[in-house]
Amino acid sequence: MIGFSVNGKRVDLEVDPSTPLLWVIREQLGLTGTKYGCGVAQCGACTVHINGEAVRSCVAPVSRAAGTSVTTIEGLSPDLSHPLQRAWLEEDVPQCGYCQSGQLMSAAVLLREKPAPSDEDIDEAMTGNICRCGTYPRIRKAIHRAAEMVAKGGAR
Amino acid sequence: MIRQKMIGQETTSENAGRGIQRRDFLKVTVAASGGLLIGFHFFGVTQLASAQPPLGSSFMPNAFVRIGTDENITVIVNHSEMGQGVYTSLPMLLADELDADWSKIGYEPAPVDPKYNHPVFGVQMTGGSSSVYSGLQQFRQAGAAARALLIAAAAQQWNVDAATCRTESGAVFNGTRKLTYGQLVGAAAKLAPPANVQLKDPKDFKLIGKPLKRLDTSVKINGTAEFGIDVKLPGMLTAVIARPPIFGASVKNFDDTRARSMPGVRKIIAIPAGVAVIADTFWQAKVARDALRVEWDEGKMANFNTSTMMQDFRERAKTPGPGVRKDGDADSALASAAKKIDAVYEVPYLSHLMMEPLNCVVDLRADSCEVWTGSQFQTVDRANAARIAGLPTEKVQLHTTFLGGGFGRRANPQSDFVVEATHVAKAAGAPIKVIWTREDDMQGGWYRPAFLHAIEGGIDASGNAVSWRSRLVGQSIMEGTPFVAMMMKGKAYDPASVEGVDDLPYAIPNVTVECHQAEIGVPVQWLRSVGHSHTAFAVECFVDELAALAQKDPYQFRRQLLQKQPRYLGVLDLAAQKAGWGKPLPKGMGRGIAVHFAFESYSAHVAEVSVTDGKVRVHRMVCAIDCGQYVNPGIIAAQTEGGAIFGASAALFQELTFANGRLQQTNFNTFPVMRMNECPEIETHIVESKEKAGGIGEPGVPCAAPAIANAVFAVTGKRIRRLPIRLTEAV
């Protein structure tokens, strides 16, 4: 039995501890917003937070989540109110949308650590997340815009 | 194995043959709920019923729109949403003519039904950058027809002449009286639809031409958008397939002793695609699949090497090939040219590499079958699923989910990912989801074909281009598709191989284009911008080489040769001007330019690059696009940015190679995609135009590679003749 919290809810699961967290989240917990893209931590589509840190859940065994607090895209905000989600809407970022959960989860850690990120900071934080549609210019703009929102609006 | 069976052709000939024939748009049929249906032939009520809310709460004036008593308006979209924004642009067309309140507009994927067939290609599909321009009339007429019905209903209630009524923002007005569309649902459903409808004068458009925000963003940023891979059915099992390591290989025998005893494994079966492991979860299926020991009969491709293939292509390019275009006499003009130059351009096989790997869900019952997948080819996929299931086509329903990227891969002429899932479902005895791993997807074929393009050109003593001879060698992608008859028409070459050079727009008096068709057992398919993805590279790089030979500026050289091509000139000038062509750049940086026509749109790019330690960095791309009358400039900009990045990824990084029949690349680490830190600044400038609408999904791709390659020349003085760019190979 492996126990942890997901988006604030406690879960206890009978699962092979070597199973990647990604597939436990998607198949056992039914949270399909976190995506499978490569299985080898190359594309970032599976990014979730474990205790606030961005983790590639496709290569993290579920055992690593034991006793931790996991956040997925479904837990980023209940109502699209996270500054990144608001900025994503304003910049019309997604195209196919498949990578965007991972993009947002990576960006959320960046914005928390660096409330006013530079372009270099964005490069560093976001280069692990591939977007085949090529939404990078809009992701960059949206991160800057979200940073402005946070600066103007104070705490989120 | 894959190329032997021309399945798509066989199952779709009925529809494909109809080609451009337009159906009677305003054919009237009574719909299931007593509402009215204006639209194309209406076969059966099940599809419509599945797209309908409870009786009485709404009505469908036609196949493309449903109006609710709650004022919500749902546009039924017959093109798949794969990033290109059709769930916004097509509803805009309908909503504008309907004078709907945009905040009440929603979208819904169309079921598979002939009434949703592509008006040009005759099957239900998404491709060729054609959704907006082929849907323009269809969606506008559907909106206008619905509006006319609502006006008629209101006029009847008020007992006034319909001509005295007007509509605005989801309501009909007469003087001070107002009835909302929702209030008119019941009355309108009882009326016969109008025989003719008047479309708006474009000057009266309220939505068309505006950069409206996409309607599908919310669900794509909170995890709720349902892609094929996310579909879950009660009792569903998941399968992963051991696939042949070589194209054409087949299973000789397999040992599943270990795999069978692994947790969660339900069944292991041989199917035409390989050996399928069916388990409770993906991970169980994947681990057990990896534990299989499969012995393959390797087949004819076991010794296939791309290096040898390209050597063969080079030899073939030395001999004349089937003629594609002949203006004047290119050979004589070459012989008498003051100066001449020749160059051989080579591009590799490419993978579509959608972020969402291929997958398909099938629920097969005794007398019905439901399929959920991200399809670009619904008519074909449904027919192929029915054939494998052994059911009549009408017993199969196909649900189009969101597509996590398509780029052409999900319009497979043989429905490979649907066919194999249906095979698995037959054996599973439960609803089944087949998931391809990233490696399965990359190694599964249907690539952009590798091409060689040899060009010779000459200029006269004044530096005017006088001769051009292109000779291409590569595989056909139309062979084996439903479009082979329509596209090839008995030609000895595939038009999709030469598109973008057969219409060479430059004023050169002597032009010859020839194309050798190579027969190679690597399955190939359309990939975003298809033939243009390689012809633009060769043509636009060679124009630069001719300009250098004539000692002219590459932009001015093009201008001079495009004097009779106003739309090419328009985008060329716009891109050059916005990029500051001719203005000095910092040391170590250079600009390159390219212009191209594809999918009914004109496009030009200027790239700014630097080269450090042999590594090319693209800093800025300025893109101009003329897609005629446009619908949503925001989406056009997004597609142009995405197209430039897609083209730049291919130019800088991407190559599939085979050694002894085996693909050498497996995942993003060996077939890279441009990343955030490599992404240039991109500007898009749209030409204001009253010309016929063109495409936007693909036209942004072709110019990227030649603009970058020409910029590399500007910096290094070295010519790039092979993609991906490797400076060690430059000449």
HADDOCK unambig.tbl for C-alpha pairs under 7 A between the chains (distance, minus, plus):
assign (segid A and resid 19 and name CA) (segid B and resid 283 and name CA) 6.81 0.50 0.50
assign (segid A and resid 23 and name CA) (segid B and resid 283 and name CA) 6.85 0.50 0.50
assign (segid A and resid 32 and name CA) (segid B and resid 223 and name CA) 6.78 0.50 0.50
assign (segid A and resid 32 and name CA) (segid B and resid 230 and name CA) 5.74 0.50 0.50
assign (segid A and resid 33 and name CA) (segid B and resid 223 and name CA) 3.64 0.50 0.50
assign (segid A and resid 33 and name CA) (segid B and resid 224 and name CA) 6.16 0.50 0.50
assign (segid A and resid 37 and name CA) (segid B and resid 355 and name CA) 5.67 0.50 0.50
assign (segid A and resid 37 and name CA) (segid B and resid 356 and name CA) 6.00 0.50 0.50
assign (segid A and resid 37 and name CA) (segid B and resid 357 and name CA) 6.70 0.50 0.50
assign (segid A and resid 37 and name CA) (segid B and resid 438 and name CA) 6.66 0.50 0.50
assign (segid A and resid 38 and name CA) (segid B and resid 438 and name CA) 5.17 0.50 0.50
assign (segid A and resid 38 and name CA) (segid B and resid 667 and name CA) 6.78 0.50 0.50
assign (segid A and resid 42 and name CA) (segid B and resid 668 and name CA) 6.26 0.50 0.50
assign (segid A and resid 42 and name CA) (segid B and resid 669 and name CA) 6.70 0.50 0.50
assign (segid A and resid 73 and name CA) (segid B and resid 222 and name CA) 5.90 0.50 0.50
assign (segid A and resid 73 and name CA) (segid B and resid 223 and name CA) 5.85 0.50 0.50
assign (segid A and resid 74 and name CA) (segid B and resid 222 and name CA) 5.68 0.50 0.50
assign (segid A and resid 74 and name CA) (segid B and resid 223 and name CA) 5.71 0.50 0.50
assign (segid A and resid 80 and name CA) (segid B and resid 222 and name CA) 6.85 0.50 0.50
assign (segid A and resid 85 and name CA) (segid B and resid 221 and name CA) 6.50 0.50 0.50
assign (segid A and resid 89 and name CA) (segid B and resid 217 and name CA) 6.38 0.50 0.50
assign (segid A and resid 92 and name CA) (segid B and resid 213 and name CA) 6.24 0.50 0.50
assign (segid A and resid 92 and name CA) (segid B and resid 214 and name CA) 6.57 0.50 0.50
assign (segid A and resid 92 and name CA) (segid B and resid 217 and name CA) 6.86 0.50 0.50
assign (segid A and resid 94 and name CA) (segid B and resid 217 and name CA) 6.33 0.50 0.50
assign (segid A and resid 94 and name CA) (segid B and resid 220 and name CA) 6.89 0.50 0.50
assign (segid A and resid 95 and name CA) (segid B and resid 83 and name CA) 3.81 0.50 0.50
assign (segid A and resid 95 and name CA) (segid B and resid 84 and name CA) 6.26 0.50 0.50
assign (segid A and resid 95 and name CA) (segid B and resid 85 and name CA) 6.98 0.50 0.50
assign (segid A and resid 96 and name CA) (segid B and resid 82 and name CA) 4.88 0.50 0.50
assign (segid A and resid 96 and name CA) (segid B and resid 83 and name CA) 3.43 0.50 0.50
assign (segid A and resid 96 and name CA) (segid B and resid 403 and name CA) 6.54 0.50 0.50
assign (segid A and resid 96 and name CA) (segid B and resid 404 and name CA) 5.30 0.50 0.50
assign (segid A and resid 96 and name CA) (segid B and resid 405 and name CA) 5.55 0.50 0.50
assign (segid A and resid 97 and name CA) (segid B and resid 83 and name CA) 6.90 0.50 0.50
assign (segid A and resid 97 and name CA) (segid B and resid 220 and name CA) 5.14 0.50 0.50
assign (segid A and resid 97 and name CA) (segid B and resid 404 and name CA) 6.65 0.50 0.50
assign (segid A and resid 98 and name CA) (segid B and resid 355 and name CA) 6.50 0.50 0.50
assign (segid A and resid 98 and name CA) (segid B and resid 356 and name CA) 6.56 0.50 0.50
assign (segid A and resid 98 and name CA) (segid B and resid 404 and name CA) 4.97 0.50 0.50
assign (segid A and resid 99 and name CA) (segid B and resid 355 and name CA) 6.83 0.50 0.50
assign (segid A and resid 100 and name CA) (segid B and resid 220 and name CA) 6.82 0.50 0.50
assign (segid A and resid 100 and name CA) (segid B and resid 221 and name CA) 6.27 0.50 0.50
assign (segid A and resid 101 and name CA) (segid B and resid 221 and name CA) 6.08 0.50 0.50
assign (segid A and resid 101 and name CA) (segid B and resid 223 and name CA) 6.46 0.50 0.50
assign (segid A and resid 123 and name CA) (segid B and resid 676 and name CA) 5.77 0.50 0.50
assign (segid A and resid 123 and name CA) (segid B and resid 677 and name CA) 4.69 0.50 0.50
assign (segid A and resid 126 and name CA) (segid B and resid 676 and name CA) 6.26 0.50 0.50
assign (segid A and resid 127 and name CA) (segid B and resid 675 and name CA) 5.57 0.50 0.50
assign (segid A and resid 127 and name CA) (segid B and resid 676 and name CA) 4.97 0.50 0.50
assign (segid A and resid 127 and name CA) (segid B and resid 677 and name CA) 5.77 0.50 0.50
assign (segid A and resid 130 and name CA) (segid B and resid 675 and name CA) 5.89 0.50 0.50
assign (segid A and resid 132 and name CA) (segid B and resid 354 and name CA) 6.55 0.50 0.50
assign (segid A and resid 132 and name CA) (segid B and resid 355 and name CA) 6.28 0.50 0.50
assign (segid A and resid 132 and name CA) (segid B and resid 673 and name CA) 6.95 0.50 0.50
assign (segid A and resid 133 and name CA) (segid B and resid 642 and name CA) 5.29 0.50 0.50
assign (segid A and resid 134 and name CA) (segid B and resid 641 and name CA) 6.71 0.50 0.50
assign (segid A and resid 134 and name CA) (segid B and resid 642 and name CA) 4.24 0.50 0.50
assign (segid A and resid 134 and name CA) (segid B and resid 645 and name CA) 5.60 0.50 0.50
assign (segid A and resid 134 and name CA) (segid B and resid 646 and name CA) 6.81 0.50 0.50
assign (segid A and resid 135 and name CA) (segid B and resid 642 and name CA) 6.41 0.50 0.50
assign (segid A and resid 136 and name CA) (segid B and resid 676 and name CA) 5.73 0.50 0.50
assign (segid A and resid 136 and name CA) (segid B and resid 679 and name CA) 6.99 0.50 0.50
assign (segid A and resid 137 and name CA) (segid B and resid 681 and name CA) 6.83 0.50 0.50
